[in-house]
């Protein structure tokens, strides 16, 4: 498996991966996780790391540096490959990429309804640091929800 920085040529593959991986959220969200305009914004402000096997996109994660912090988001693994450790490898790659960018901390958010994700990220060393409102761009939802912010100190080698 190879992990590399996604380019514009990977745009459609990244969108498919994200929306397929986040399809589970259709139980409380009315629309796909990301649309064309939103994805363009992400491509304009940070980087996607894309995993591939035999030139087939298998997963992606977004990383954006802001000062001492980096943001990790949109962690997406092809549903047919979930629960095989690829998500963990993508998180590790995102953390290393953030370190290389000079970040000392990495942050992420999890929607409160996805409690299973909190447990996974805690096992990876992330700690809850606060809450924030669910983004208006992700509305409407079928039930009230908010985001739980989590952070991890990266340390440096």
Order of alpha helices (4+ residues) and beta strands (2+ residues): beta-alpha-alpha-beta-beta-beta-alpha-beta-alpha-beta-beta
